[in-house]
Amino acid sequence: MTNRKIEALQEAAERKARESASRVEKALEKIIKQGQIISFKSVAQAANVSTAYLYKQSDLRSRIEKLRSQQKQRPLSKQPPLASDNSKSVIISTLRSENKRLRAEIDGLRRINEGLTGRLYQLQGASELAERLMVENADFKQQLEECRQQVQPTTILPVDTSKVTSLEKKRTGHSNISEQVKQQLESLGIQLNSTLTRAILSVDSETVLSAIEAFKEALTDNNIEKPGAWLKRAIEQGWKPNGQGNIKPELEVFNEWYPKAKQKKLIQA
């Protein structure tokens, strides 16, 4: 090995030793500043060197032992270690987020408070309205009771069962008339009454329809004043539309008969 190589190796070893010593000094300053316990292990970890290296370097070994002894003689500082820049940034960011959240929560609570205040005013108004309505209701009840005392009991009249029975029979009779006959009567404008209903129910539907056709035939040449009475007689007499010659005499007979029957109250129509 040449002298130049030996010198280069020596220079590299010296440079490495200086760098290691510098890291150890910086590690000691940091440990002292942060109030950590001084030991060969903690210094070796902080300076990224081995504990064997620290023991071999007599000056570093003496310095570490001296500082460790001084630290043991005085009580440990109760002051917490100073926070790093990164931890400070994290703390500031956390505080800002918490402040933002609290502001939003305060705004929400303020809106809720405003809503509850408005609701309280509404409830107060509703309570006053309810009280006023209760007073008015009590007045109305008193007036109603006074009116009841002034009004005489209503007399209940007995129901005329004969009229009810007659009405039921009339309804039953109307329901027994065929739909065809009802339609014919409706088209001619003839209303059903008790006498006409009895006449219709006393014969078959064919006789009734023939009488209706005879009525239509007579209606073309004559003005019939009482269609219901005319049709009743036509049904009872069995009139048929066989030509106007046969109907006119019957019509004349009817016109003579009707006033007399009405005068004697034989008919209602």
Secondary structure by P-SEA (a helix, b strand, c coil): ccaaaaaaaaaaaaaaaaaaaaaaaaaaaaaaaacccccaaaaaaaacccaaaaaacaaaaaaaaaaaaaaaacccccccccccaaaaaaaaaaaaaaaaaaaaaaaaaaaaaaaaaaaaaaaaaaaaaaaaaaaaaaaaaaaaaaaaaacccbbbbbcaaaaaaaaaaaaaaaaaccaaaaaaaaaacccccaaaaaaaaaccaaaaaaaaaaaaaaaaccccccaaaaaaaaaaaccccccccccaaaaaaaaaaaaaaaaaccccc
